[in-house]
Amino acid sequence: MAADKKAPIVIKKITVVAGGAHGGAWKVAFADFMTAMMCFFLVMWLLSQSSTAQKQNVADYFSTPSVIEYNFSNYGVEITLEKLFLDLINEPLQTLQTFLDPIDKTPNVMNMGMKKVVIAFLADQLGDIAEDVEVSGDTVTFEIPDSYLFERGKAVPAGQFVPIMEKIKGVTAGLEDSDLIMTSIVYNESVEAQEPALAKKVAEQRVDLLTRKLEASLENESADLIPRFANQRDDRGPGANRAVGGMIRFEIKQKKTLSDGRKPRPFADDLFGAKEADKSVYENFVKSVSDKKRKPDSKKR
């Protein structure tokens, strides 16, 4: 009876489809090709139309990491993303320009947008030589003990004068639309015979020397250096370092109006971290930066 059952008949239909669009994969390749060609002709147009300085910027973009990449590698992902988020909201066009800026461009500390970024930058540039670091809405303040720059009670440069000045210039040279108020303070007790008049004279000589060095390094005409000097009693208390005979105080203050007529944007509080940009936060960044700088050496060993 089973033999009487007929095998099922299967009818297979084969539909031949014309080439058509070949699934659309060619569109992706064509889009990549057109993008590459557009970039190529854009670069060629820039090279033909731009000045020598602009040509150098184009060359730097292809030969050096950008500012964004530098921030990622030095300040970490969290800090960089916080700053990038705020900048894109407040100044999108200027933020896009930072992708083209090479890392050798002197940064403007007053244009960094966030307290945490400024503190990280100062820690990277000045390390533990800076004291009393404060970052407020439109002002950055820090002090350098005079023992790093001058012999005690004199206006004679110390052995570290040149390298320390280069670090300070790294913070001040790129300033725009800012007042750099530099005050030289000498303690009366640090000079010969503890004479207040001599201490005042030494403070004046020191600020004259520093003014000549820093004023020549300012890259923008919209930044003004305001030198000041003073002498005072040493009232730091019994636990103070008596090897320090004074200090050089730097106060960077943003001008009320920028060169283009806009009002400056004050430093923003951190989005995800601590809200206070005080000395303890600065010391933590100094430690983290120094740890990062030691890591490559340990790998080589």
Helices and strands as residue ranges (DSSP letters): G 22-24, H 25-49, H 52-63, H 67-75, H 77-90, H 92-98, G 109-111, H 115-126, G 127-129, E 131-135, E 139-145, G 146-148, H 161-172, E 178-187, G 188-190, G 192-194, H 196-215, E 224-232, E 246-254, H 279-300
